[in-house]
Amino acid sequence: MSFRHKESGTDAAIYRKPLSSEAIADATDPRAHRILKDSGFVENSIPPLYVWHELPDGLSTEEERSRSTRATVLLRAAGFGTELDPVLVSEPAYRAVLTETRSNRADRSGAATATSPAVSARVPAAPEPTAVAAVLPATPTSPSSRRR
C-alpha cells in the first residue's frame, strides 16, 4: 500500500479513489489526522503502519466536496502542503471556510494584541519642545525689516 501524498511530495492528499466513488485522505502527521477527523473524515488503519481517512458512505456529492475542500483549507492554514483532487473542490465551501479561517485569525490576533503586556505598558512619547521650531521655516529678521 502506498500513500498518494508521499508520491506527490505533499504532507497530505485528498482524492477520489480510482475506479471507485470513495473519497480518501492520507497524511502522516498526527495534527493532520486530527484536522481530517474534525472535517468529517473517518479514520481507518492497518496496524502498525497504515492510517488513512475516508468520507462516510451516503453523503451527497456536494457534501463530499464541501468536507474535502474544508479539510484542505484547514490543513493548508495549519502549514501542511495539501493536494486536493479537482473533482472534490467546492467553491462555496472554499469561500466559507476561508472567511471563517481569516475571521478566527483576526479574533486571535486582536485578543493577543489587546492583552499584551507591551501594549498596556506603552506610554505615548511627549513631543519634544524643539520639534515645532524644526518644522517651521525660518523668517528673515534683517535689520532693515525691523526698522519699519
N, C-alpha and C positions, 0 to 999 in steps of 0.2 A: 504494500500500500504506500502510495506517495502523496504528499500534500501539494496542492496546487500553489500555495503561497511560496513554498520553497522553490518550485520550478520557475515561478515568475520573479523571484527575488524580492518579494514584499514580506511584510510582517503578518499579513492576513489576506485571505481571499474569500470572496462570497460569489458563488456561481451556481448556475443550473447544471446539475449532473448530466453528462452526455447520455443521450438515449433514454432520458428519464424526465420526470416532472419535478424531481426533488431539488430544493434549494439547499445548498451545502455551504458551510462556512468552516474554514480551518485557520488556526493560528497556534503558536506555541507559547506565547506569554500568558501567564495566569490573569493579568489585568485585562487582556484582550478577551479571554474566555468570559470574564465577568461582564464585560460590555455586551458580548453576544447574548449571554443569558438574559441580561436586562432588556435587550431589544426583542426578546421573544423567541430566540433560538433554543432548541433542546439539545443538551449535551449527550453525546454517545461516545463510547470508548471500547477499545480492545486493549485491555491492560497488558503490559505496563506502558506501551509506547504510543499508542494512537488515541488521540482525542479529537473529535470533530463535532460540529453542531449542524442540526437540520431544523428547518421550519416544520411545525406540526402539520399533519395531514388535514385536509379540509378547508384550508384558507383560500380565499379568492385570490386571483392573480394580482389584483391591486393591493391586497393586504400583504402578499409576499413581497411585492415591490417596495411597499412602504416600510416594512420591517428591515428589509435588506439595505435600503437607502439610509434609513435611520442608523443602523449599526455602522455603516460605512462612514457617515459623517462623524459619529461619536468616536469611532476608532481613530480617524484622522485628527480630530480635535485633541485626542489623548496622545498624539505623536506617533501613531502607528501608520506605516505605509500600507495602504489597503487597496486591493484590486477588486472592482465590482463589475460583474458581468453586465454588459449593456442591456440585456433583456430584463434585468432586475432593477432598473433605475425608475424612480418615481419623482417627477419634477415637483408636484405639490408637497410630497413628503420631504424632499430636499430643502425646499424653501422654508417649510415649517420648522424642521429641526435646526437649520442654520440660524434662523431667527431666535429660537429657543437657546441655542448654544451661545450666541452673542449676548443675549439678554442676561444669561447666567453669569457670563464673564464680567459684564458691566456691573452687575449687582455685587459680585465678589470683589471687584476692583474698588468700587465705591465704598463698600464696607471696610475694606482694608485701609483705604486712604483716610477715611473719617476717624478710625480708631487708632491710627498710627501715633505712637508717642512723639515722633518727629513733627507731626502736624500740630499737635497741641502745644508743643514746647517752642515752636517757631514764633518769634515776635517780629512784626514788621520793623524794618530799619527806619530810624529817624532821618529825614533829609538833612544833608549837610548844608550849613548856612551859606557856603560859597557856591553852591550848585546853581542858584539863580543868576548870580553875577557871571558865572562862566557861560551861561546860555545867552544872556542879553548882549547885543552889540555895544561896543564902547562908543560913547558920544564924544565928539571932539570938544575939547574945552580949551580952545586957543585964547590967548589974552585979548584978542580983538573981539571975540564973541561975548566976552564977559563985560566989556565996557558999554555996550549998547543998552 
